[in-house]
Amino acid sequence: MQHQNYSLIYRLLHWAIAITMILLAITIFLRMTWLNKNNIADIIGPYISATQQTLTHEQVITLAKQIRAPMWQWHIYLGYVLVGLFSIRMMVPLWGEMPIRNPFSKHLTAKERLQLATYVVFYICIVISLATGLFIKFGSENLKKSMETVHTLSLYYFIPFLLLHFGGVLIDEIGKQSGIVSRIINGKK
């Protein structure tokens, strides 16, 4: 495989999508851990009791949700950003930039087919995540719960993809594709 130089548009989109997805993952991580409504309620509840005030458990959970709401709003904004970036990513091949290569092409090596197939699966997962996120926000209330389930499950493609991506970059960097990190940062080795 020849060394690929990356155009400015390729590098900007790559890093914009990567940063947006990492920020989205951080909002998910926070919601699942420190900013989990039950964790926040466990902090608020004893404080309320110690100050001789009373709130029901449901009221404490409501307050906990309000505390984390601004962070979750960032998740929604970042989702909109990713919709825009991913839409651009899917359109730029029309102008000759960043072509989406066919993983079933006959002239590819097994490694190249695996790489391209991984990206196709990744793109499909992103589309599912974005579509279900938009449906949760703008779709019918009747299907909202099932869309939330699919949207939540779609989180589980991201970590394996990151591991595969970083592992592949590392293998290429120490192998025949050395300089790949430099090229994705500044366009050339």
Beta strands, then each sheet from edge to edge (+ up, - down):
end
